[in-house]
Amino acid sequence: MNRKILIWSVTAALAGFLFGFDTVVISGAEKKLQLLWNSSDMFHGIVVIGMALWGTVIGALLGGIPTNKIGRKKTLVWIGIFYTISAIGSALANDPITFAIFRFLGGLGVGASTIAAPAYISEIAPAKDRGKLVGLYQFNIVFGILIAFLSNYLLNNIGDNAWRWMIGVEAFPAAIYTVFALTIPKSPRWLLTKFRNSEAIGVLKIISPDQDPEKLMLEIKDEMESTVPNENIFLKKYRFPLILAFLIAFFNQLSGINALLYYAPRIFEEAGLGESTALLSSIGIGVTNMLFTLLGIVLIDRLGRKQLMYICSFGYIVSLSLVSAAFFFSWEGSIVPILLFIFIASHAIGQGTVIWVFISEIFPNHLRGFGQSFGSSVHWVLAAVVPSLVPILFSTIGAGMVFLFFAIMMVFQLLFVVFMMPETKGISLEELSKTLTK
């Protein structure tokens, strides 16, 4: 693999580290904040927790605009700036509204990163390595999640203001990432959509030294010439990739993954574990997530995207069904963490590894940013709605019913994989565009 491509891919993928850290760091502080500000379950779920998620939704909805207008690179730099300001402001907040506003800003960065980072990596990566390189984004997400869980555990007992340190420590990696993002080149495929041919050739010579850059540029231009000016992803010919993006994002969140990540300590306490043990079990989730994401990255360009989705669908159905049964029949203690580790492993090797790779592959170059914005928006609307309802649902219908619903939805995901999902392994972006555009 070209060393420069790897370095640039890792740099862009670090946006995923901040995504993971920012998303999950709240899990260690959320109960303390609810007690500190005496918030009701509804206010706590929708405002204190939910505002960051709605920021993510807005970031995903609008992130395609800067990604296409000012480019993938500049968008990644601005994402780092947003993360830095959000971390500092949230840590210094003295009331729930101010806290929610700064968390909303971080959410904008999370949502936009799910568009800009995978788009950038997919456009500089050779087809044979595209899965594992874009997969680095997901690896950094779960690495960020693990570090957030670990950070929360280590900072939990340092005093009344421990929550400020939990939230604020993110400012350090965010500032470092922002500086690194300034060093990467612009995407050659984005440059070509802006008719900046000489700049594109310069980057293509670096990322494909064994291939004639003029030939590759002609292939990309050929794909562009089949389009018409000012078209959008909602045209009839793009209906199939649009449906694919919708369904993979829909099922990703209807597995309950974000509900578990945001409320892991609370779920473990519901299952009968003490507070300290619950936080420690959360670290176990982070470790499992990271190890199986690594395995997914190793396998995604070998087995393919579809095979990994088969594995994860069966793992989801079994683990979620048993977690539901554990709450219904009071199988308290260590059985619930073990089952949730199986659930996390299933997610990490399948949906977690596949989703951002798959969405970044199925749209043509000139619409990739908007296509990813659509898929990310579906993902994040549900990621905002589902976790926001968890405290209310747990206290009304119970954890058993919630996990049973997630298990049933994963049966439908399996049907989607069997009957609709195409394999994209090892196929150039331009060839995929021709195949999936009707």
N, C-alpha and C positions, 0 to 999 in steps of 0.2 A: 504494500500500500504506500502511496505517495506520502512522505513524511509531512509535507506542508498541509496537505488536505486533512490529515489526521489532527494536526495542531489547530487548524482553523475550525474543524468540526468540534473538537473538544472545547475550544473557546466559546463558540456559539451555544454549545450544549450546557455550558455553565449557567445559562439563563434558567435551565431546568433545575439546577441545584437551589437557586433562590426561590423558584416556584415551589419546590417541595418543602423547603424550610419555612417559607412564609405561610404556606397553607396549613401546616401541621403544628407549628410552634404554639398556636393558640390553644391546643388541646391541654397543655400543661398549666395554662393560666386561666382557662375559661371558668372553672368553678370558683376560683378565688375572686375573679372579677364580678361574678354574679353575687357573691356574698358581700364584697366591698361596696358595690353600688345598689345592693338590695333590689336587684332586677327580677321581674316576673319571668317565668319560663318563656312566654311569648316574646317579651321585649328582649330578653337575652338571646334567644334564638334568631330573631329577625334583625335586630339592630347590632348588638355587640358582636355576634358571630356572623350574621348574615350580610352585613354591609360589605365586608371584604369579598364575599362571594358575588354580590351584585356588582361590585367593581370589576370582578373578573368577567362577569357576563358582558358588561359594557366594553371592557377591553377586548373581548373576543368578537363582539359585534362590530366594533369600529376599527379593530387592529388591522384589518385588511387594507384600510385606506392608506395609512402611512407606510405599510409594508410594500404596497404597490407604487405609491407616489414618491416617497423619499428614499425607498429602497430597504432591503432587508437589514443591511449593516447599520444605518442610522437609527432604524427602529430599535434594534438591539441595544444600542448605546442609550437611547432614551428610557428603555425599560430598566436598565441599571440605575439610572438617575431616580426614577420613580421608586424603586425598591429602597434606595438609600434614604430618601426623604421620608418614606412611609415608616421605616423602622425607627428612625430617630423621633419622629412626631408621635407615634403610638406609645413609645416608651415614656415620653414626657407628659402624656395626657393625664388630666386630673378629673375628667368626667367622661361618661360613656359616649356622649355625642362627639366630642373632640377625638376620642379614641377611634370611634367608628369612621370618622372622616379620613383620618390618616390610614386606617386599615383599608378603606375604599381605594385610596391611591395605590397601595401595594397590590390590591386586586386588579387594578388596571394593568399593572406590569405583568401579573400572572397571565391574564387573558391574552394580552398582546404577544407574550412570549410563546404561547402555544401555536401561533401563526408564523411569526418571523423566524424563530429558530429552526423548526423542522423544514420550512420552505428553503431557508438558506443552505442547510446541510444537504438536502436532497438535490439542490441545483449545482453543488460543487462536487458531489460524490459520483464515482463511476457506478454503473448499474449493478455490477457484481458485488459491490461493497455497500450499496446504499442502505440496505436494511440495518446492518450493524452500526453504520455511522449515524444515521438518524436515530437509531436505538440508543446512542450515547445520551441523547436528550432525556429519554425515559430513565436511563441509569442514573443520571444526575438528579432527576426528580426524587427517586427513591433514596439516593445517597443523602440528599438534603433532608428528606423525611427522617432517616436514621439519625443524622446529626441533630435534628430538632428534638427528637425524642430523648437522645442522650443528653443534650444541653439542658432540657427541661428537668431531667432526673438529677443532674449535677447541681443545678441552680435552685432546686425546689426548697431547700432548707436554709437559705442564706439570709432570711429575714422577711419582714413585712413587704418589702419592695422587690421581692424575688421576681415577681411577674414582669417588672420593668426591665430587668436584665434579660429575662427569657425572650421578651419581644425585641429589645433594642440591640442585642448582640448581632442581629442580622446585618446591621449597617456596615460592619467590617468586610464580610465577603461581598456585599453589594458594591461597595466602593472599589474593591479590587477588580471585580468583574467588569465594571464600567471602563476602567483603564484598559483592560485586556481587549475589550470589544472594539476599541479604537484602532487596534493593530491589524484586524482582518481585512481582506480585500472585498470589494463589492461582488455580488453574484453575477457571473457572466450571462446567465439567462435573463436576469432582470435588466442588465445593461443592454442586451439585444432588444428587449421590448421597448426600450427608450431610444433605440437606434444609435447607441454609443458603441459602434462596431470595433473601433481600434482598441478601446479599453477592454472590451469583451475578449478580443483575440489575445491580449496580453495576459489575462487571467487564464484563459483556456490553454495557453502554452504551458502554464505552470501546472494546472491540474490534470492535463492529458498530454504529457511530453511525448508519449509513444503514438499519439494519434494526430493526424493533420487537423489543426484548429480550423482551417478554412472548410474542411469537409464536415466537421462537427457543427460549425456555424451554419452551413447550408441546410443540414438536417433540422436544426432548430428553426431556421427561417422558413423551411418548407412547412413545418407544423404551424407556424404563425400565419402563413399565407392562406391557410384553409379557413381562417377566421374572418369576420367582418368587423368594421370599426364599431366601438361602443357597445358590443354585445355583453351579456351578463350570464351568470351561471344558471339563471332560471329559464333560459331558452329550452325548448323541447329536446334539442340534440344533447343537452347536458343533464337530462333528467336521471339517467342511470347512475352516473357518479354522484349526483346530488342525493339520491335515495341511499346509496351505499354509505356516504358520509353521515347522513342522518341516523341510519340504523346502527352503525358501529358506535357512534357517540351515545345514542339513546341507551343501548344495552350496557355500555361501559358504566353509566351511572345507576342504572336500574339493577345492577349487581349489589349496590349498597356500599361500594368501596369507599367513597368519601365520607359516608356516614360513620363507617368504622374508624377511618383515620382521624376524623375530627373529635370523635367521642370515645376513642379507645380506652382511656382510663376509666371513664364513666361506665362503659359496657362491662369491663372486667369487674368493677365494683358491684354492678348489678348481678353478676354471676357469683358473687360471694367472696371476692378477693379484697384484701385490705388496700388502702390508698397507696402505700409504698410498693406493695407487690404489683398493683395495677400499673403503676408507672414503669416498673421494671419489665412487666410483660409487654408494655408498649414498645420498649426497646427491642424485645424479641420479634415483634412484628416488623420493625424497621430492618433488622438483620435478615429475616426471612425474605422480605420484599427485595432487598438488594441482591442477595445470593441468587434468587430465582430470576430476577431481571437479567443478571449477568448470563445465566444459562439461556434465557430467551434470546439475548443478543447474539450469543454463539450459534444458536440454532436457526435464527430467522432467515439467513441467506442459504442455509442448508436444507432444512425441512420446508421452509416457505411460510408465508403469513397464515394461510388457511389451516395448515396442520397444527400450528400453535393454537389457533382459535378452537379447534376440536378438543385439544387437550384441556384448555382452560374451561370450556363449557361443561365438560363432564366433571371436572374438579369443583367448579362452582355449585353444580346441582347437588352433588353428594355432600359437600361441606356445609352449605347453607341449610340444607334439609336437616342435617344432624344438629347444627347450632339451634335451629328452631325447636327441634325435639328436646334439646338440653334445657331450654327455658320452659317449655311446656311441662316437662316431667321432673324439673328441679334437679338436673344432673350438675350440681354445683361443684366448684373447685377447679381442678386443673384441666378437666375435659374441655371446657369452653375455650381457653387459650389454645389448646392443641388443635381444635377444630378451626379456629380462626386463623391459625398459622397455615393450615392446609388451604383455606380460602385465599389468603394472601399469596401463597405460592402459586395457586392456580391463576390468580389475576396477573401476577408479575410475569409469568412465563408466556401468557397469552395476551389478553386485552392490554395490559400495561405496556408491553413491548410493542405490540402491533399498531395500536390506534394512531399514534402520531406519524408513524411510517406510512401506513396505509392511506390516511387522508392527504399526506403530502405527495402521494404518487398518482392519484386518480384524476386530478384536474390538469388541463393544459397550462403551459407556462404563463400565458398572459392573464389567466384567471385563477392561478394557484392561490394567491393571497386571499381573494374573495371566497374561493371554495373552502379553504382552510378556516376562514372566518366563520363561514356557515357551520361547518362541522364542530368547531370549537364553541360556537354560540349554543348549539344544541347541548353539547357536553356541559357547559357551564351554567346554563339555565337550570338544568336538572341538578347540577352540583350545588346550586344555591337553594333550590326548593327542597330537595331530599334531606340534607343535614339540618336545615332550618326547622323541619317538622319533627326531627328525632326526639327532642325532649318531650314534646306534646304527645307523640305517638307512644313512647315508652310508658308514659304515665296514664294513658287512656286504654289502648288496646293491648299493650304489653309487648315485650321484646320478641316473644315467640311468634306472634302474628306478623311482626315487621320482617323478621328473617324468612318466614314462610313465603311472604309476598316476593321477596328478592329471589328465592329459589325457583318459584314459578316463572318469573321473568327470564331466568336463565335457560329454561326449557325452550322458550321462544327464540332466544339467541342461538341455540343449537340449530334450530330449524333455518334461521337466517344463514348460518355458515354452510349448511348442507345444500341449500337450494339457490342461494343468491350470490354469495361472496366469490369473486374471481381471485385467482392467484396472480400476484404481481411480481413474484421473485425473478430477478435477473433480467427484467425487460426494461428497455430505455424509457424515459419519461415521454419522449415523442411517440414511440410505438404504443405505449399505453393510452395516450391521448387518442390515437387513431382507433384503437380497439374499443374503448369505452364510450366514445362519442358516436351517437347514432345519427 
